[in-house]
Amino acid sequence: MLGNNNSRKVAIVGYNRIPFARHNTFYVQASNKDMFSQALNGLIERYNLQGKLIGEVAAGAVIKHSTQLNLTRECVMDSALDQKTPACDLQQACNTGIETAIYIANKIALGQIDAGIAGGVDSASDAPLVLGEKLRKILLTARRAKTFGQKLTEFSKLRIKDLTPVAPMNMEPGTGLSMGEHTEITAKYYHIRREEQDSFALKSHQKLAAAYDRGFFNDMLSPYLGLDQDNNMRRDTSLEKLSGLKPAFDKENGSLTAGNSSPLTDGASCILLASEEWAATHGLPVLAYITFAEVTGIEYLKQKQNLLLAPVYAAADMLKKADLKLQDFDFYEIHEAFAAQVLAILKIWESPELIKEFGFSEAFGQIDPDKLNVNGSSLATGHPFAATGGRILATLAKLLYEKGSGKGFISVCAAGGMGATVILER
């Protein structure tokens, strides 16, 4: 298992994704299967895996149609891999791409498989529509009816308004609040100013644009449906433009806007994991090793400011197991669901007073801001929920490979008050 000195080392040896697209733009006609198949086949082509039998493919989608019961296996059957390659679907909200990597990595570490692919996909454009409760019950009752007359009686109860589908809602069932509304509470609770959020968002776009310009992503993406870069990236944005946007969640007193929040996004990503022996046999260099990973939850029904702060606990548990400090890393990749959420976590880690609210006696300390999200992150790339983990793991693995040595720290927050952290080393 990861973090066990007696287990095999697990390497990231490959990656691929399609460019991420704001919802209802380039991928409006693409399904989860379409997008993940493209990302998977791009990975297969890049690393000459055609006809190869891989230990397993694990992926998932947060927004999923009921017909996509076996999505990942269907994508494998649609790929150039050996058709005997098994597959499974996993889902843990925005942690999905991390959780699939942990799942595959632990199987490699235990010797159950030698190589596997982990990833995720999501389409906000192709969200399933839900039937109204009255219509659903009438349809089910009519289906059970034994005579045509009984069916007709049920259908006669329908009214035009009952045919209106229920719009998809991005909210926490336990609180009735959206993720953005929760993060507004977080921003107010921790006094995260609008100016800080806009400045952080601007840097994300600037760093992503610079990474594209220097060719960092040239070997990491498969163009898809006419798109060869993340189309949420705004090269021309500025503090003036960002500061002019209206609040998105708290219209009167809010600080979160469309500019400092990640948008609804379509996209897919995957990474290739392997043992050292498998990598050597297939002529693939080790980009980085996954050495530690932690997933935790947090109470947020009463303390609504906590929804996206579970990485505070995940980081603490993981650093203790790894015998490392928060400052012992060359790069930090913190998922940017919202600028306010990243800034709040950094503030909590740094503050001796705030960290006590989480049960810790000492602050974790400050990290070097120049090492944080050096190629931009979700505010600029967009955030297709299940695909973000694969993007982040791939980015950090390549950064460490280019450097030639070092350690990297990953933090991802997720709906349901969950969080995941990962350490990569080279």
Disulfide bonds with the S-S distance in Angstrom:
none
